[in-house]
Structures are given as structure tokens and as C-alpha cells.
Amino acid sequence: MKEAASPASTRTHAMRIAVQSALAPESSLAVTEILRARLGRWQAAPLFTERDVPAEQTDIWLISAQVSEEVGSSGYARRAHAVVQELIDVAGISRAEADIPVRAFIGPEPAAAPPGPGNSPPGSEASRWARDAMRCTEAWALPPDPGGASRGRGIVVGHPDTGYTLHPNLGVAALDLARDWDFIDDDDDALDPLVPPDESRWPLAYPGHGTSTASVIAGRGNEAAGIVGVAPEATLIPLRTVESVVQLFDSDVARSVDYARAQGAHVISISLGGKGFFGLRTAIQRAVDAGSIVLAAAGNNVGIVVAPASYPNCLAVAATGPDDRPWPESSRGPAVDLSAPGWGVHVADVSWQNGRPVFGVQQTSGTSYSAGHLAGVAALWLAHHGADALRNRYGAELQAVFLHLLRSGGCRVPSGWDASQWGAGVLDAAALLALPLPATAVAPARRPGDDERPTSRLSALIGVDDAVLERALARRLGGAGDELQRTLARFEGELAFHLVRDRAFLASLLGDGAGDSAMGSSETLASSSHKFAAAFLLLTASSARPRRLTNRPAAPASPPVHARRGRGRAGSRDGAAGRPAAVPGQRHSGSSSRTSPRPVRSSG
């Protein structure tokens, strides 16, 4: 029987800092003693937990504590950034960055938005329109290579999201429930607890989001009234990683990506995003090096391509609608690799009636579904040629080969298409599978953020030309070249936080602003470390200095009125596909019952 979950206040008052050791691998464990001496009762654990790698050889650590400030507040951000600045100067530590859940600013709507009523644009009436737009039926009909398979058979997709449900239009056959994992409660049950949105402490909580995105990848519904995924014979490993897809701990995402890699996932589909941090980039690179294809949603309603989609080692996908029209609310920019249907997509949905979750089918929009569609097509491509054969042939360059083919005919290019904003074109599964494979591995193409300079990574995140951002930062900080990059290395995480969070700060930084007394909003100052304020906000260190850090974390705040309850695995799959059905056995407000015992299972 699954134990009750910890109160929501534990997570909303959790502070996390990622630290990279500068010591030799055999001495890396000494970092924990350094941290204890500096910060007191903060807990330290390896970011990645691997059975074959002892803790003393881990070079990235995650330190955490419960604090009085709440996630999302300026005081929380300021304290986290101040801890980072304190740690950066400690011998034995080469890098430190706060893992701060932050929601990106809302960007302006495009001036000329295509017509269409919200989530039901003209041409989206049929539930299969998105699959047809990608020519999935034609792709399924192509004879696979010797040793290959059709419809994604044999391909495993790692799926970090809100967890799974036993929705009839997803289907338990699509799920690998022997290897699922919950990174929020740290147990082997990734069931989405379906906490009602009005009870959640997180902004834009989306219970059931993992079910919706999973359904477009590998849904086992029916054509008459259900959802059939792009790769309806692929298998997903559900990984409960987030409660909100816009404000999240990136360290949970990093751990879920690394877990998926360790479990042998061929594809890792990430339909969420935030600021990111160096540990998440590392996790993705480890997966790519192992021969996985890693992809992520570009973002919705924001002025940037969010992380990890902005990373050069992660494929970024924007959203289109019927007739290949770009979705007006999709993120776009140089970091986008391609586009796929995401506007008015039919998905397995969880709605709420009288405080109870109800299963059905709904039209919705978002780059989350574009990412799911790309994940499904990646599964088709891997199965078609044989995943093991492809990994043996291309090794760590498999993702580069996949991207090369997408750019070389695996996407169609509509008339008037702006590749600088929307990528190579609109995903075409049949065209992709029909392309001949290159004889040898393809070197990864240059992409925004591809080098190790902080300005390169930051420019990819905010969609600004690297040279433009470097000139703006040089003007602000009074340095250039290597000197500027060294200064930025100290503040990279905090600078990314402000660039993502505050449009006024970004605009002021890119403008001249030579006579400004401050840059950005008062919120930027309130959430800055004093060293950052002195360097970037034209304030003296003394005027921007916060209260001195204590080396004892404050006690957590009192639990909220709606503390999280326990949850069980749903046990029934009754209900007509495609029609709203009460959710049997699924946890809902006021109940933590289960209808059947959890089956015996092997550990992950």
C-alpha cells in the first residue's frame, strides 16, 4: 500500500542548489563536508543516482533545505541566488546554480493571428486530422527494413510529465508500469493523483497533462470516438516529474531524463519547460550519448523558447494547425528545429465535474502535443529501421542523423515558410521513413547555444543573436572577450532567471540604458543577490545587499489547508471510449481510496 504523500508545503518551501565539484573524482565526496561546514543542515545528494557509479565519483550534487520563503516569491529567489554567490567562492566547488521554479513572462500576441476560434481552428474537426497532416497512415504502410517493425513496435518512450492515468483512450497496454517512477514522492508509482486545480499550490497546475500528451504518442483508443497515437504500438515509461508544466524543479526533470536513459528509453519526450540549469543539460547529453533521441516543446504564450528545448542537444518543436498554419501562441525562434501539429489537437482529456475528474476526449492546443507528435514519429522511424541496428551504426550521433534527415526531406516546407522562426518545416512521417539512411554518422549541425560560452547559452534561451547579446552585456558590465565570459559564468544562472522572468529587464539590457539608475522592474531588484544587483542593476553592493544568510534553514511554513493526500493506482478501465466517463478508482478530491491492490513489481 502506498504511503500518504508529504504535504504540499514541503515542495513549495523547498530550496535546491546544484553544485559541481572541482575536485578529482576520487575526492568528490569531500564536497559534502565542505557544504556542511558552509551551510549547516542543508542536505546533499548526487544529482544522478547510478548503481554502477559510487557516490564518491559523482561530480554534480544537489543540496536542499526547507526555507520560510515560498517558491515563486521574490524573497525565495533572492535567498537562493545569494546562496549561490556564497558557494561559488568556496574552494572545491567549480560551479553552482539555483534550481528555481520560474514561469517565463507572457509575450505579445503576433499582430496578424490566423483566423480560428481558439482550440478549434477550421480543418480540425476530425479527431485524426493531426495524424493525417503528418501522413502517419502512409508511414505505417511502408514495409520496414529487415529486423524493423511498423507502428512503433518495440520502441520505448521515456515520458517525464504529470504521471499517467488509466484513461480508456490512452490504454494500459501503452504503459510500462514495471519501470514507471514518481520523482515527486520518490517511489515506484507514477500515477497522476489528479489533484483538483483549485487545490494546487502551483500556478497553472494541469492534472492529466501526462495522460493527454501520452495519448498523442501511443494512444490505444479507437478511430470512431477515441485517440489513436502516432506510434500506437510503442510503449511509454510514465515518469511523474511535475505538477505544473510552467513552474517546476528542473532537477526533477534532469533526474527523470537520466532515469529514462538508464532504463533504455529510445526516445525521451519532454512536454514542459522552464529556465533550466546545467544539470539538465548534462542529463540530456548523457542520454544523447547513449543513443537516445531527446526532444521538447518550444513553449506557449511566452516570448522565448523555453529550456530544455532551447538547448542545442535537445530537439525543439513548435506548433502548427490545419493547413500547416503556425499556431499564433507557439514559441518560435532560431532554436526551433521543426514544427508539428499542436493547434486544435484531439487528446485524451481529464475534466472536472463537481470536483471529480472525468475522462473524455477534448480539443486543445500547445507545443506539448507537437512534442508528443515528434516523439511518436521518432518511434516510427526507429522501429522502421530497427532501433538496435541504428544505435549500433550511429552510436552517439543517432540524434544528429535523425535531425539531418528531418532537415533533408523529413519535413515539408509550406509556401512562405519562415525557417528562421519555425524550423525546417512541418513534420512528414511518411517522407521521413522513405529517406535513405546516410552511410556513416553525421556530425551534429551547428545550433544556437552550441558552444560553452555563457553568452551562447543565454542567447539561445531568449532568442537573441549571440553577438547582439554579447555587445549588450559588454556595454553593461564594462568588459569584453574572455573577461566578460568569466564574469558571466558567475552569474549565468541568475541572469537566465531574470531574462526569462522579466521582460522589462531584457528590454533594458538590450537597449542602451547608459543613464538608467536601474534595469528592469522592482521585482528584478527584489529577487536579485546583492552582487548581481551591483553588477547588472547599476546599484552599489551596499544598497542592494540583503540580510546576511544564516547557515541554518528556516522551519517550513504551516501546511496549506489542502495538504496532499495519499493516492492509489486506479483499478478499472470501464467507460465508452470517446465519451466522458467517471474515473473509476482514480484519486480525486476528498478520496484516497484504491479499487485494487498494487501488483507485485520489480524495482526500477
C-alpha positions in Angstrom: 0.0 0.0 0.0 1.4 3.4 -1.0 2.0 5.7 1.9 0.5 9.2 2.1 2.4 11.8 0.2 4.2 14.6 2.1 2.4 17.9 2.5 2.4 20.3 -0.5 4.2 22.8 1.7 7.3 20.6 1.7 7.8 21.3 -2.0 6.6 24.9 -2.1 9.2 25.7 0.6 12.0 23.6 -0.8 15.2 25.3 -1.9 17.6 23.5 -4.2 21.1 24.4 -5.4 23.1 22.4 -7.9 26.8 22.3 -7.3 29.6 20.9 -9.4 32.8 19.6 -7.7 36.2 20.9 -8.8 37.9 18.0 -7.0 39.3 14.9 -8.6 36.7 12.1 -8.9 38.1 10.1 -6.1 37.8 13.1 -3.8 34.4 14.4 -4.9 32.6 13.1 -1.8 34.6 15.7 0.2 32.3 18.3 -1.3 29.6 17.2 1.0 31.8 18.1 4.0 32.6 21.4 2.5 28.9 22.2 2.0 28.0 21.1 5.6 30.7 23.3 7.0 29.5 26.3 5.0 25.7 25.9 5.1 24.9 23.8 8.1 22.0 21.4 7.9 21.4 21.5 4.2 21.2 18.0 2.7 23.5 16.9 -0.1 22.9 14.1 -2.6 24.2 13.2 -6.0 22.0 14.7 -8.8 22.2 11.4 -10.7 21.9 8.1 -8.8 23.5 5.2 -10.6 24.2 1.7 -9.1 27.4 1.3 -11.1 28.9 4.7 -10.1 29.8 5.2 -6.4 28.8 8.4 -4.8 32.4 9.4 -4.3 32.8 9.7 -8.1 29.8 11.9 -8.5 30.7 15.5 -9.7 27.2 17.1 -9.6 25.5 17.4 -6.3 22.1 18.8 -5.3 21.8 20.5 -2.0 18.5 21.2 -0.5 16.7 22.7 2.6 13.3 23.8 3.7 13.1 27.6 4.0 10.5 30.0 5.2 10.2 31.7 1.8 7.7 30.2 -0.7 8.6 29.1 -4.2 7.7 31.9 -6.6 8.3 34.7 -4.2 11.0 37.4 -4.7 12.4 36.6 -1.3 12.8 32.9 -2.2 14.7 33.8 -5.4 16.9 36.4 -3.7 17.9 33.9 -1.0 18.6 31.1 -3.5 20.8 33.5 -5.6 22.6 34.7 -2.5 23.4 31.1 -1.5 24.9 30.5 -5.0 27.1 33.6 -4.8 28.3 32.4 -1.4 29.2 28.9 -2.7 30.9 30.0 -5.9 33.8 31.3 -3.9 34.3 28.1 -1.9 37.3 26.1 -2.7 36.4 22.7 -4.2 33.4 24.0 -6.0 33.6 24.9 -9.7 30.0 25.8 -10.3 26.8 26.5 -8.5 23.3 27.3 -9.8 19.9 27.7 -8.1 17.2 25.4 -9.3 14.4 27.9 -9.0 10.9 27.2 -10.4 10.1 30.2 -12.6 7.4 31.0 -15.1 8.5 32.8 -18.2 7.0 36.1 -19.0 4.0 36.3 -21.3 4.9 37.6 -24.7 2.8 39.7 -27.1 0.4 38.2 -29.5 1.5 38.3 -33.1 -0.1 41.2 -35.0 -1.7 39.0 -37.6 -3.1 35.9 -36.0 -4.7 33.4 -38.4 -8.4 33.1 -38.0 -10.0 30.3 -36.0 -11.9 30.0 -32.7 -9.5 29.1 -30.0 -8.7 25.4 -29.8 -11.0 24.5 -32.8 -9.5 26.1 -35.9 -11.1 25.4 -39.3 -10.0 22.0 -40.6 -9.5 20.4 -37.1 -13.0 18.8 -36.8 -11.8 15.2 -37.4 -10.0 13.6 -34.5 -7.3 12.2 -36.8 -6.6 15.5 -38.6 -3.1 15.8 -36.9 -2.1 12.3 -37.8 -3.2 12.8 -41.4 -1.3 16.1 -41.6 1.9 14.1 -40.7 0.9 11.3 -43.1 1.1 8.7 -40.4 -1.2 6.2 -42.2 1.2 6.2 -45.2 4.1 5.8 -42.9 2.5 2.8 -41.2 2.0 1.2 -44.6 5.7 1.4 -45.6 7.5 -2.0 -45.5 10.0 -1.9 -42.7 13.7 -2.8 -43.1 14.8 -6.3 -42.3 14.6 -6.6 -38.5 12.4 -3.5 -38.3 8.7 -3.1 -37.4 5.7 -0.9 -38.1 3.7 1.5 -35.9 6.5 1.9 -33.4 6.5 -1.7 -32.2 9.4 -2.3 -29.7 10.2 1.3 -29.1 10.3 2.6 -25.5 9.5 6.3 -24.9 10.5 7.9 -21.6 7.8 10.4 -20.6 8.5 13.0 -17.9 5.2 14.7 -17.1 2.4 14.7 -14.5 2.2 10.9 -14.5 -0.3 8.5 -16.0 -4.0 7.6 -15.6 -5.9 4.6 -16.8 -7.8 6.7 -19.3 -9.6 4.4 -21.9 -8.3 6.5 -24.8 -4.7 6.0 -23.6 -4.9 2.4 -22.6 -2.9 0.5 -20.1 -1.3 -1.5 -22.9 0.6 1.6 -23.9 2.2 1.9 -20.4 5.2 0.1 -18.9 4.1 0.0 -15.3 7.1 -2.1 -14.2 9.5 0.8 -14.7 7.4 3.9 -14.0 8.7 6.2 -11.3 7.4 9.2 -9.3 10.2 11.8 -8.8 7.9 14.0 -6.7 7.2 11.4 -4.0 10.3 9.3 -4.8 8.5 6.0 -5.2 7.7 3.5 -7.9 4.1 4.6 -8.6 3.9 7.4 -11.3 0.1 7.6 -11.1 -1.2 11.1 -11.5 -3.1 11.9 -8.3 -5.4 14.3 -10.2 -5.4 17.0 -7.5 -8.1 19.5 -8.5 -6.5 22.6 -10.0 -8.1 24.9 -7.4 -6.4 22.9 -4.6 -2.9 23.0 -6.1 -0.3 25.3 -4.7 1.3 25.6 -8.2 0.4 28.0 -11.0 -1.4 26.6 -14.0 -1.5 23.1 -12.5 -2.5 20.7 -15.2 -3.7 17.4 -13.7 -4.0 14.9 -16.5 -1.4 16.6 -18.8 0.7 13.5 -18.9 -2.3 11.5 -20.0 -3.1 13.9 -22.8 0.5 14.1 -24.1 0.9 10.3 -23.9 -2.3 9.8 -25.9 -0.9 11.5 -29.0 2.3 9.5 -28.8 1.0 6.0 -28.3 -2.8 6.1 -27.6 -4.6 2.8 -27.9 -8.1 4.3 -28.5 -10.3 3.7 -31.5 -10.9 5.6 -34.7 -14.7 6.1 -34.0 -14.5 8.1 -30.8 -11.1 7.7 -29.3 -7.5 8.7 -29.7 -5.0 6.6 -31.8 -1.4 7.7 -31.2 1.2 8.3 -33.9 3.0 5.2 -32.7 0.2 3.0 -31.4 2.4 0.0 -30.7 5.2 1.9 -28.9 5.4 1.7 -25.1 5.8 4.6 -22.7 7.5 4.7 -19.3 5.5 7.2 -17.2 7.7 9.4 -15.1 5.8 11.7 -12.7 8.0 14.8 -12.6 5.9 17.9 -12.4 2.6 19.2 -11.1 2.7 22.4 -13.2 4.2 22.5 -16.7 5.3 26.1 -16.4 6.8 26.3 -12.9 8.9 23.3 -12.0 12.0 22.0 -10.4 14.4 21.3 -13.3 16.4 18.9 -11.1 13.3 16.6 -11.1 13.3 16.8 -14.9 17.0 16.1 -15.0 16.7 13.0 -12.8 13.8 11.7 -14.9 15.7 12.1 -18.1 18.7 10.3 -16.6 16.4 7.6 -15.3 14.8 7.1 -18.7 18.3 6.8 -20.3 19.2 4.2 -17.7 16.0 2.2 -18.4 17.0 2.1 -22.1 14.4 4.6 -23.5 14.9 5.1 -27.2 13.0 8.4 -27.2 12.6 10.9 -24.3 9.7 13.3 -24.9 9.6 16.4 -22.7 6.3 18.5 -22.9 7.3 21.1 -20.3 9.8 23.8 -19.9 11.4 26.5 -17.7 14.7 28.2 -17.1 16.8 25.0 -17.0 20.2 24.5 -15.3 23.5 22.9 -16.1 22.4 19.6 -14.6 19.5 19.2 -17.0 21.8 19.9 -20.0 24.2 17.2 -18.6 21.3 14.7 -18.2 20.2 15.3 -21.8 23.8 14.9 -23.2 24.2 11.6 -21.3 21.0 10.4 -22.9 22.1 11.5 -26.4 25.5 9.9 -26.0 23.7 6.7 -25.1 21.8 6.8 -28.4 18.5 8.3 -27.3 16.6 10.9 -29.2 15.6 13.7 -26.8 13.0 16.4 -27.7 11.0 19.1 -26.0 8.2 21.6 -26.5 9.2 25.1 -27.6 6.7 26.8 -25.2 3.3 28.5 -25.3 2.4 32.2 -24.8 5.9 33.2 -23.9 8.5 35.4 -25.8 11.2 32.7 -25.7 11.9 29.1 -26.5 12.0 27.6 -23.0 14.6 25.1 -21.7 15.3 22.4 -22.4 14.0 23.0 -25.9 16.5 25.9 -26.1 19.4 23.5 -25.5 21.5 22.6 -28.6 21.4 18.9 -27.6 17.6 18.8 -27.4 15.3 18.9 -30.4 12.9 21.8 -30.2 9.4 21.7 -31.8 6.9 24.5 -32.4 3.2 24.1 -33.2 1.1 24.3 -36.3 -2.6 23.8 -37.1 -4.6 22.6 -40.1 -3.2 23.6 -43.5 0.3 24.0 -41.9 -0.6 27.3 -40.3 1.7 28.3 -37.5 -0.1 28.5 -34.1 0.0 32.1 -33.1 0.7 31.3 -29.4 3.6 29.0 -30.1 7.1 30.0 -29.2 9.3 30.4 -32.2 12.9 31.4 -33.0 16.3 30.3 -34.1 16.4 27.4 -31.5 13.3 25.7 -33.1 14.2 22.7 -35.3 10.8 22.0 -36.9 7.1 22.3 -36.3 4.3 19.7 -35.9 0.6 19.8 -35.3 -0.3 21.3 -31.9 -3.2 23.7 -32.6 -6.7 22.1 -32.0 -5.4 18.6 -31.4 -7.8 15.9 -30.1 -6.4 14.3 -27.0 -7.4 12.0 -24.1 -8.6 14.6 -21.6 -9.3 14.9 -17.9 -12.0 17.4 -17.0 -13.7 18.3 -13.7 -17.3 18.0 -12.8 -18.5 18.7 -9.2 -14.9 18.4 -8.0 -14.4 15.0 -9.6 -12.2 14.0 -12.5 -14.0 12.8 -15.6 -12.3 11.1 -18.6 -13.2 12.1 -22.1 -11.8 13.4 -25.4 -11.2 17.2 -26.0 -9.6 19.5 -28.4 -6.7 21.5 -27.0 -3.6 23.4 -28.2 0.0 23.6 -27.2 3.6 22.7 -28.2 3.3 19.9 -25.7 1.3 18.0 -28.3 3.8 19.0 -31.1 6.5 17.4 -29.0 4.3 14.3 -28.5 3.8 14.0 -32.2 7.5 14.3 -32.9 8.2 11.6 -30.3 5.7 9.4 -32.0 7.3 9.9 -35.4 10.8 9.3 -33.9 9.4 6.0 -32.6 8.1 5.1 -36.1 11.5 5.9 -37.6 13.4 3.9 -35.1 11.1 0.9 -35.4 11.1 1.1 -39.2 14.9 0.7 -39.5 15.4 -1.2 -36.2 16.5 0.7 -33.1 19.3 -1.6 -32.2 20.7 -1.5 -35.8 20.6 2.3 -35.8 22.3 2.5 -32.4 25.0 0.1 -33.5 25.5 2.0 -36.7 25.5 5.6 -35.4 26.1 5.4 -31.7 26.1 8.8 -30.0 25.4 10.5 -33.4 21.9 8.9 -33.8 20.1 12.0 -32.8 22.2 14.1 -35.2 21.3 11.6 -38.0 17.6 11.9 -37.2 17.8 15.7 -37.3 19.8 15.6 -40.5 17.0 13.6 -42.2 14.3 15.9 -40.8 16.1 18.8 -42.5 16.8 16.8 -45.7 13.2 15.9 -46.6 11.5 14.7 -43.5 9.6 17.9 -43.3 7.5 19.7 -46.0 8.1 23.4 -46.5 4.8 25.3 -47.0 4.7 28.4 -49.2 6.0 31.5 -47.4 7.5 29.4 -44.6 9.9 31.3 -42.2 12.6 28.7 -41.4 14.4 31.1 -39.1 11.4 31.1 -36.7 9.6 27.8 -37.3 12.4 25.4 -38.2 12.9 23.1 -41.2 9.2 22.7 -42.0 6.2 20.7 -40.9 6.8 17.1 -39.8 6.0 14.5 -42.5 6.3 10.9 -41.2 6.0 9.1 -44.5 8.6 11.3 -46.2 11.0 10.7 -43.3 10.7 7.0 -43.2 11.2 6.8 -47.0 14.5 8.6 -46.9 17.7 6.5 -47.3 20.0 6.4 -44.3 23.4 8.0 -44.5 26.2 5.6 -44.9 28.1 7.0 -41.9 27.3 9.1 -38.8 26.5 12.7 -39.5 28.3 15.4 -37.4 25.8 17.4 -35.4 24.8 20.6 -37.1 25.6 23.9 -35.5 22.7 25.1 -33.5 22.1 28.1 -31.2 23.9 27.7 -27.8 26.3 25.1 -29.3 29.5 26.3 -27.6 30.4 26.6 -24.0 30.4 30.4 -23.7 27.7 31.7 -21.3 26.5 34.3 -23.9 25.9 31.5 -26.4 23.7 29.5 -24.0 21.8 32.7 -22.8 21.2 33.9 -26.4 19.7 30.6 -27.3 17.3 30.8 -24.3 16.0 34.2 -25.1 16.1 34.0 -28.9 18.6 36.9 -29.4 21.6 36.9 -31.7 24.7 35.9 -29.8 26.7 38.9 -30.9 23.9 41.3 -30.0 23.6 39.9 -26.5 27.4 39.9 -26.0 27.6 43.6 -27.1 24.8 44.5 -24.7 26.4 42.7 -21.8 29.8 44.1 -22.5 28.3 47.6 -22.5 26.6 46.9 -19.2 29.5 45.2 -17.4 32.4 47.1 -19.0 34.3 44.1 -20.2 34.7 42.0 -23.3 36.1 38.7 -24.6 37.2 36.1 -22.1 36.9 38.6 -19.2 33.2 39.1 -20.0 32.7 35.3 -20.2 34.3 34.7 -16.9 32.1 37.3 -15.2 29.0 35.9 -16.8 30.0 32.4 -15.7 29.5 33.6 -12.2 26.0 35.0 -12.8 24.8 32.8 -15.7 22.0 31.0 -13.7 20.8 34.2 -12.0 20.9 36.2 -15.3 18.9 33.5 -17.1 16.3 33.7 -14.3 15.8 37.4 -14.8 15.9 37.3 -18.6 13.2 34.6 -18.5 11.1 36.2 -15.8 11.2 39.9 -16.5 10.6 41.4 -20.0 11.5 44.9 -18.8 14.9 43.6 -17.6 15.5 42.0 -21.0 14.4 45.1 -22.9 16.5 47.4 -20.8 19.6 45.1 -21.2 19.3 45.1 -25.0 18.8 48.9 -25.1 21.5 51.4 -24.4 20.3 52.2 -20.9 23.5 54.0 -20.1 21.8 56.6 -18.0 19.4 54.3 -16.2 19.6 54.1 -12.4 18.3 50.6 -12.6 17.4 48.0 -15.2 14.1 46.1 -15.3 11.4 46.2 -12.7 11.4 46.5 -8.9 10.7 42.8 -8.9 14.1 42.1 -10.5 15.8 44.0 -7.7 13.8 42.3 -5.1 14.8 38.9 -6.4 18.5 39.6 -7.0 21.5 38.8 -5.0 23.4 41.9 -3.9 26.4 41.0 -6.2 24.1 40.7 -9.2 22.4 44.0 -8.4 25.7 45.7 -8.1 26.9 44.3 -11.4 23.8 44.5 -13.6 21.4 47.0 -12.0 23.7 49.9 -11.6 23.4 49.8 -7.8 26.1 49.7 -5.2 26.6 46.5 -3.4 25.7 48.1 0.0 22.4 49.5 -1.4 21.4 46.1 -2.8 22.7 43.9 0.0 20.1 41.5 1.5 20.1 40.3 5.1 23.0 38.1 6.0 22.5 34.4 5.2 22.2 32.1 8.2 23.7 28.6 8.0 20.5 27.2 9.4 17.5 26.9 7.1 14.3 28.3 8.5 11.4 26.0 9.5 8.9 25.2 6.8 5.7 27.1 6.8 2.5 25.6 8.1 0.9 23.1 5.8 -1.8 24.6 3.5 -5.4 23.9 4.0 -5.4 21.4 1.1 -2.4 19.3 2.0 -1.7 16.5 -0.4 -3.4 13.2 0.4 -2.3 9.7 -0.4 -3.1 8.2 -3.8 -3.6 4.8 -5.2 -3.5 3.2 -8.6 -6.7 3.1 -10.5 -8.1 -0.3 -11.0 -10.9 -0.1 -13.5 -11.0 0.8 -17.2 -14.7 0.8 -17.8 -16.4 3.6 -19.9 -17.0 4.1 -23.5 -14.1 5.4 -25.4 -14.5 9.0 -26.5 -17.3 9.8 -24.1 -16.9 11.4 -20.7 -16.8 8.7 -18.1 -16.5 9.0 -14.3 -13.0 7.9 -13.3 -13.2 4.6 -11.5 -10.6 4.1 -8.8 -8.8 7.3 -9.7 -7.9 9.5 -6.8 -10.0 12.7 -6.6 -10.7 15.4 -4.1 -11.8 14.0 -0.8 -10.8 10.5 -1.5 -7.6 8.5 -1.4 -9.1 5.0 -1.9 -7.9 2.4 -4.4 -10.1 -0.2 -6.0 -7.4 -2.9 -6.4 -4.1 -3.6 -4.6 -0.9 -2.6 -6.3 0.6 -5.5 -8.2 3.9 -7.0 -7.3 6.6 -5.4 -9.5 10.3 -5.4 -9.9 12.3 -2.3 -8.8 13.4 0.3 -11.3 
